[in-house]
Amino acid sequence: MSQLSVLHTYRHLLRGLPKFPSKNRAKLLLEVKSEFRLNKSLATEPALSNRIAEARGGVDQLKQYQFEGVNWEIRTTQNPLPDNRAQ
């Protein structure tokens, strides 16, 4: 596993997290950073490959939430069922 591919995966995760619709985005960002820091000294190829595969799965999941122009905002002040009866 090349250092460049690890860095590429890390960057994709960091760029995708702000678009993830969750209240825990900040916590997720900290967890991603700490996991990469903890595992930067992995020496065995199988262990490193498993961790990168797991991270790439996370990137794939984040890509599902990257829609341009989608508004995830919920407005509770509007009536979802307006009364359209003729008066």
Summary of the structure (lengths in Angstrom):
residues: 87
radius of gyration: 19.6
end to end distance: 70.2
largest distance: 75.3
contacts: 160
relative contact order: 0.15
helix: 57%
strand: 0%
